[in-house]
Amino acid sequence: MVSEMSPRNEAYLVRHGETQWSRSGRHTGRTDVPLTDRGREQARAAGRLLEGRGLALVLVSPLERARETARLAGLGDAAELCDDLREFDYGDYEGRTTAEIRREVPEWLIWTGPVPGGETLERVAARADRVIERIDAAPGPVALFAHGHLLRILMARWCGLAPIEGRRFALDTATLTELGWEHEYRTVLALNRR
């Protein structure tokens, strides 16, 4: 569990820009799908939202769609690769939509269902907790460029919630989400800014 009484850094989360798979709802973990033209424009717009934030650290998933988003946002040179920011490994469900999976496993959700050949929710949460430790240790605000499910789990963990509660945070492509503090409590200050 992440402590409430740690350094009070803020974090700016940017989900990568649109890809063909994100647009069609396909689970995209380890497959490196490029940004669409719209995704590249979204990344540039996210960069404008980050201007003047005085970032002390920029962490980026090693997957190309996140790295390109950081580069187009103007932070590629400052970005440090962080393996813990990789997306959820969807195993056998990679590239499939929830509707396709539900034909075989009715009522399946990534938050509650099995992920054959992939990661558990708890394993992804452990990675998110390590990223939060990096945020806490940074000398100032941090920007993260990563992926939808991983960032949603990170938001839940930031707020001291179980990883399953990431299901409560919808996260659009290449939008800016701000994590910070309300008095002594970690909170989500802004979600999906464009």
C-alpha positions as CSV (number, residue, x, y, z in Angstrom):
1,M,0.0,0.0,0.0
2,V,1.2,3.5,-0.9
3,S,1.7,5.8,2.1
4,E,-0.3,9.0,2.4
5,M,2.5,10.7,4.3
6,S,5.1,10.7,1.6
7,P,6.6,13.6,-0.5
8,R,3.8,15.6,-2.2
9,N,4.9,15.5,-5.8
10,E,2.3,15.8,-8.6
11,A,2.2,13.5,-11.6
12,Y,0.9,14.1,-15.0
13,L,-0.3,11.0,-16.9
14,V,-0.6,10.8,-20.6
15,R,-2.0,7.7,-22.3
16,H,-0.4,7.2,-25.7
17,G,-2.2,8.7,-28.8
18,E,-4.7,6.8,-30.8
19,T,-3.8,3.6,-32.6
20,Q,-5.9,1.5,-35.0
21,W,-6.2,-1.0,-32.2
22,S,-7.2,1.5,-29.5
23,R,-9.8,3.0,-31.8
24,S,-11.3,-0.5,-32.4
25,G,-11.2,-1.5,-28.7
26,R,-8.6,-4.3,-29.2
27,H,-6.5,-5.1,-26.1
28,T,-3.1,-3.9,-27.0
29,G,-0.4,-5.0,-24.5
30,R,2.9,-6.1,-25.9
31,T,2.1,-5.6,-29.6
32,D,3.6,-2.4,-30.9
33,V,0.9,-0.8,-33.0
34,P,1.9,2.7,-34.4
35,L,0.0,5.9,-33.8
36,T,-2.6,7.0,-36.3
37,D,-2.5,10.5,-37.9
38,R,-5.1,11.5,-35.3
39,G,-2.9,9.9,-32.5
40,R,0.1,12.0,-33.6
41,E,-1.9,15.2,-33.5
42,Q,-3.3,14.2,-30.1
43,A,0.3,13.7,-28.8
44,R,1.3,17.2,-30.0
45,A,-1.8,18.6,-28.2
46,A,-0.9,16.8,-25.0
47,G,2.6,18.4,-25.2
48,R,1.0,21.8,-25.2
49,L,-0.9,20.9,-22.0
50,L,2.4,20.0,-20.3
51,E,4.2,23.2,-21.1
52,G,5.4,25.2,-18.1
53,R,4.9,22.4,-15.6
54,G,8.5,22.4,-14.4
55,L,8.9,18.6,-14.8
56,A,11.7,17.1,-12.8
57,L,11.3,13.6,-14.3
58,V,9.7,12.1,-17.5
59,L,9.1,8.4,-17.5
60,V,8.0,6.5,-20.6
61,S,6.9,3.0,-21.4
62,P,9.4,1.2,-23.7
63,L,6.7,0.5,-26.2
64,E,6.9,2.6,-29.4
65,R,3.4,4.1,-29.2
66,A,4.2,5.6,-25.8
67,R,7.7,6.7,-26.8
68,E,6.3,8.4,-30.0
69,T,3.7,10.2,-27.9
70,A,6.4,11.6,-25.6
71,R,8.5,12.6,-28.6
72,L,5.7,14.4,-30.3
73,A,4.7,16.0,-27.0
74,G,8.2,17.5,-27.0
75,L,9.6,15.4,-24.2
76,G,11.3,12.6,-26.0
77,D,14.8,13.8,-25.3
78,A,14.1,14.1,-21.5
79,A,12.2,10.8,-21.3
80,E,13.7,7.9,-19.4
81,L,12.5,4.4,-20.3
82,C,10.6,2.7,-17.5
83,D,9.8,-1.0,-17.9
84,D,7.2,-0.8,-15.1
85,L,5.1,1.4,-17.4
86,R,4.5,-1.4,-19.9
87,E,0.8,-2.1,-20.6
88,F,-1.0,-5.0,-19.0
89,D,0.1,-8.3,-20.7
90,Y,-3.1,-9.6,-22.1
91,G,-1.6,-13.0,-23.0
92,D,-4.0,-15.0,-25.1
93,Y,-6.4,-12.1,-25.3
94,E,-3.9,-9.8,-27.1
95,G,-5.5,-8.1,-30.1
96,R,-9.0,-9.2,-29.2
97,T,-11.9,-7.0,-28.1
98,T,-14.0,-7.6,-25.0
99,A,-17.0,-8.6,-27.1
100,E,-14.9,-11.3,-28.9
101,I,-13.6,-12.6,-25.6
102,R,-17.2,-12.7,-24.1
103,R,-18.3,-15.1,-26.9
104,E,-16.1,-17.6,-25.1
105,V,-16.2,-16.3,-21.5
106,P,-19.6,-14.6,-20.9
107,E,-19.4,-11.4,-18.7
108,W,-15.6,-11.3,-18.9
109,L,-13.8,-8.1,-17.9
110,I,-10.1,-7.4,-17.6
111,W,-10.8,-6.3,-14.0
112,T,-12.3,-9.6,-12.8
113,G,-11.7,-12.3,-15.4
114,P,-8.8,-14.7,-16.0
115,V,-6.1,-13.6,-18.5
116,P,-4.7,-16.9,-19.8
117,G,-1.0,-16.6,-20.6
118,G,-1.0,-12.9,-19.3
119,E,-0.5,-11.0,-16.2
120,T,-2.6,-10.8,-13.0
121,L,-4.1,-7.5,-11.9
122,E,-1.9,-7.8,-8.7
123,R,1.3,-8.0,-10.8
124,V,0.4,-4.9,-12.8
125,A,-0.5,-3.2,-9.5
126,A,3.0,-4.0,-8.1
127,R,4.5,-2.3,-11.1
128,A,2.3,0.7,-10.6
129,D,3.4,0.9,-7.0
130,R,7.0,0.9,-8.0
131,V,6.3,3.8,-10.4
132,I,4.6,5.7,-7.5
133,E,7.7,5.2,-5.5
134,R,9.7,6.8,-8.3
135,I,7.2,9.8,-8.3
136,D,7.7,10.2,-4.6
137,A,11.5,10.1,-4.9
138,A,11.6,12.7,-7.7
139,P,12.7,16.3,-6.9
140,G,9.6,17.7,-8.4
141,P,6.6,17.0,-10.8
142,V,6.7,13.9,-12.9
143,A,5.2,13.1,-16.3
144,L,4.3,9.5,-17.3
145,F,3.7,8.4,-20.9
146,A,2.1,4.9,-20.9
147,H,-1.1,2.9,-21.5
148,G,-4.7,2.8,-20.6
149,H,-5.1,-0.1,-18.2
150,L,-1.7,0.4,-16.5
151,L,-2.4,4.1,-15.9
152,R,-5.9,3.3,-14.6
153,I,-4.5,0.9,-12.1
154,L,-1.8,3.4,-11.2
155,M,-4.6,6.0,-10.5
156,A,-6.3,3.6,-8.2
157,R,-3.1,2.7,-6.3
158,W,-2.2,6.5,-6.0
159,C,-5.5,6.9,-4.2
160,G,-4.9,3.9,-1.9
161,L,-7.5,1.8,-3.6
162,A,-7.4,-1.8,-4.7
163,P,-6.2,-2.3,-8.3
164,I,-9.6,-3.4,-9.4
165,E,-10.9,0.1,-8.8
166,G,-9.0,1.3,-11.8
167,R,-12.2,0.3,-13.6
168,R,-13.7,3.5,-12.3
169,F,-11.4,5.8,-14.2
170,A,-12.1,6.1,-17.9
171,L,-8.9,7.2,-19.7
172,D,-9.0,8.6,-23.3
173,T,-6.0,8.5,-25.6
174,A,-3.4,11.3,-25.3
175,T,-5.3,13.3,-22.7
176,L,-3.7,14.7,-19.6
177,T,-4.6,13.4,-16.1
178,E,-3.2,15.1,-13.0
179,L,-2.5,13.3,-9.8
180,G,-1.9,15.3,-6.7
181,W,-3.1,16.1,-3.2
182,E,-6.1,17.4,-1.3
183,H,-4.8,18.3,2.1
184,E,-3.0,15.1,3.2
185,Y,-4.8,12.8,0.8
186,R,-3.6,11.6,-2.6
187,T,-6.3,12.4,-5.2
188,V,-7.0,12.7,-8.9
189,L,-7.0,16.5,-9.5
190,A,-8.0,16.4,-13.2
191,L,-9.0,13.6,-15.6
192,N,-8.8,13.5,-19.4
193,R,-7.8,17.1,-20.1
194,R,-7.6,18.0,-23.8
